[in-house]
């Protein structure tokens, strides 16, 4: 039924309602004032951010957490360029997201008007679809397609530009139906072939990752693994697809992989990859699996048929959503697992050894033991707590030692984007305030989007943020010492008092530089976050020499110097 005449902005907001949108993130701009006006009377919560990069990261985190497209509004030009980091993250992480960008009016287009950019060219390689809506009467059509594209097949971001004059134009147009995500499913023949390959194997291994997962898919995957006694690894930053305390979970296959697990991947005679792209981080620079034809027999299940065979020529390629594939795998008749029935227990023992106190803290000389920090966190947090992090060596303490619960308890960018941690933590607490949320952020990481603490205070999001302060861009310094030992350049940082900064924003702040002080500080931070519904920051001041769980900067430097001298 056609509605009475409405403005473009009102048609757009009504369409968001049709598609079930409850939250949007953004920074206001004069280029989409009519949308802002329509939001005024809507039931959609518009979370106002302090920078468009933070807004886009929050929308991406929303998409990861809920499986629904994260919605972000930014203005033209500078707003769009700031938001691009979140779009790139959503693309590499296979996260559903829709970015709306205010655009110059059609009467000014192609004149390099104020802040004008051709978004089709700008976003062409980092979005599933980029379009501009030039007529108000086509808004419902464009939005229906945007939601469909963002959620179907391999999920990802869509970008829609909104010319200013189009938004104030009026039209009589009907709303559409709500979107329906569309995913393929395995054929019965493919499941039968997978079963035959599994029955013929001696050393199988399952790898999980990618998009389109939901709680039921994870439960079905667990049934499949249990029935066939399979070891299961989770790929880079998808560690929450199987509860890490489950007896079939054997570790994460990503940066800083357990050498025993890396050997297990290489020595497997069958790898069943369910969901991941099998990108650089997961494959150890394409070394764990040779490209294009791996030594191991490979089954690759992925939502996007164009991804299948693009890097690895798997013996069996299945274009399917995770819910569809895992439901069929769970119902598959189990095979005789006698050939590998002891491998899960052995792999679990190797994981337990890998998660023991690491060498850099075994001598007890470090005033602040980051390994113990993670142990204290696990003792204090419920199993459904959400852990967020961005990019940097500090994140290795979470990846290696924290045991994640069921999905979604981990929010982290496979794109390696710095600045993700704080916005993701704030978004998670806004979306699901009943759950505890703890953010791991390096000092460099925090300073990129730490202003979103103001958003946390404004929306009473009681996230606890751990700032790992070693006064350097630690990951780059590590590589620097490896390649140019002793020649430090461009990686040192002078930081503010992060605890005082948190208090200035209206949150709680403490500094911890001794191991024994962390657990009490964590209790105070969690209590403040939950009771006051305000953010809390714990600044962890630690020895920057302790750059990774396995090696110090001093060790890396000496090894590099010796190699160059030899």
C-alpha angles and dihedrals in degrees: 000000000000116000124226114266112301135176119254091250092053093046089052095050091046088053090052088055091051090056094050101254113167102165136033131181129208155112116262122245137179089239092074104031093135090059090050089051092051091049089056092075098033131097091235114113109228109203109205113216132198097230132017093237088060091047093052092047090051091051090049091050089049089054092050093047099045106024088231122110113277109230122219132177123197136161127251127281110358092026091053095046091049090051094051093088091064092048092052090049092051091050096051092040095047092236123157111240140150121206117197115199126192109232137195115269120273089247089063100039121129093016095097087249122185108312093347119162131167098238094192089065095037097051099028097113099037104050137057092229134004122190144154122227107220099171127053093215090062096054095099090050094050094046093049089053092045093055091044093051095043094054106031126087108346103004118233148137129306123196123207123185117210116204110218095232092050091057093056095042116100130228141171105231138145124243120245131234119271116274122265116208111231123211134167125236135212119265119239088248091056092051090048091051092048090051091050092050090049092049090052095050130096102189111029125172132187122215121195130197147107133070141311094058122141134173093270092051090052091049091049091049089052090053090051092050094046095047092051097034092235128171110234127203124187119221127234110318095348094097093130097067089092123028104256091223091059111112092235096055109102104175146282123303104212142078112353093015120188103264090224090055091046088054090048091055092048093046096046115113092203128032117188106197109193112190108339124116089224091232132170097283094048096046098043093248091323091302103110088058116028116229136264096001112023122213089232121072103255133206110189119192114184136153095234118067089200090062092054109091093004092113106356126041098215119197088232121028119188123186104208146129115251095244091053096045097044093048090057093043090052090054094046116114106256120246128227104276095188094116093061105018092121096047096083093055091046092049091048090053090051090051092050090052090048091053095052120109105299126238096257091063101035095093091058092224097119111096092214115040109201091192089060090047089062092046090052090049093053090048092051103039129076117242092254094055114130119233118197130186141162129207128315143079090277087072091066089077090061096040097048105034109024115089108217122213126217123319127319100031097108125062113178135135119253085196089070092235116172115221096041099106103072099041090046091051093048092047092049092053092047092049097044109018094171092068126078113246124197123183126205109206131168119221091254091044094051094050092057097063105000090120086080085081082084088058090050091053093045093052095034095241107169100207120157112223123198111201111201102209117192095143095243147076087259102191093050091045089054092053090043092056090048095051103026105021116205094003102110112186132162098350105092118102135200106208137195124239096276094195091053089046090055091052090049089057090051099261136107121275137186137166121224123188101154128066096230091055097058102074094052090045090050091052091052092047094049092047092049092047093051101038099038096031088225132122123265127203126202112191110209110204109195143157109284090208087075092077101154136010089253106039143023125225088247091056093047091049094049092047091050092047091049091049092050092046092048 
